[in-house]
Amino acid sequence: MIRIILLFVATLGATLTSFRHFINGGWSPDSLSSTSQILFFIMMILELLASGYEFRKYFYEREKDTNH
């Protein structure tokens, strides 16, 4: 569970940083290409969704075990 929380927090931080950079001035031309950065941003969102699913699955299993 600790690994999931750390992964979720790290991914959330990377996603928000990328999004804030995009909002504040667009992608930097001297860094990665804009396509690579957009793909990175999409992958971060997918990682957040996967982490959310793992949280939900963990708590569902925990609740199922306590109800027996």
C-alpha positions in Angstrom: 0.0 0.0 0.0 2.9 2.4 0.8 4.3 1.8 -2.7 0.9 2.7 -4.3 0.7 5.9 -2.2 4.3 7.0 -3.1 3.7 6.2 -6.8 0.4 8.2 -6.8 2.0 11.2 -5.1 5.0 11.2 -7.4 2.8 10.9 -10.5 0.4 13.6 -9.4 3.4 15.9 -8.8 4.9 15.2 -12.2 1.5 15.7 -13.9 0.7 19.0 -12.2 4.2 20.3 -12.9 3.9 19.4 -16.6 0.4 20.9 -16.8 1.5 24.1 -15.0 4.4 24.5 -17.4 2.1 24.0 -20.4 -0.4 26.6 -19.1 2.3 29.2 -18.2 4.0 29.4 -21.5 3.7 26.4 -23.6 6.4 23.8 -24.2 10.0 24.8 -24.1 11.4 24.4 -27.7 14.9 23.4 -26.4 13.6 20.5 -24.4 11.8 17.4 -25.8 9.5 17.8 -28.8 6.0 18.9 -28.1 4.7 15.5 -29.2 6.9 13.7 -26.7 5.8 16.1 -23.9 2.1 15.6 -24.7 2.5 11.8 -24.7 4.3 12.1 -21.4 1.4 14.2 -20.0 -1.1 11.6 -21.2 0.9 8.7 -19.7 0.9 10.6 -16.4 -2.8 10.9 -16.5 -3.2 7.1 -17.3 -0.8 6.4 -14.4 -3.0 8.4 -12.0 -6.1 6.4 -13.2 -4.2 3.1 -12.7 -3.2 4.2 -9.2 -6.8 5.2 -8.4 -7.9 1.7 -9.5 -5.3 0.1 -7.3 -6.5 2.2 -4.3 -10.1 1.2 -5.0 -9.2 -2.5 -5.4 -7.2 -2.5 -2.2 -10.0 -0.9 -0.1 -12.6 -3.2 -1.7 -10.6 -6.3 -0.7 -9.9 -4.9 2.8 -13.6 -4.2 3.3 -14.5 -7.7 2.0 -12.1 -9.3 4.5 -13.5 -7.4 7.5 -17.1 -8.2 6.6 -16.6 -12.0 7.0 
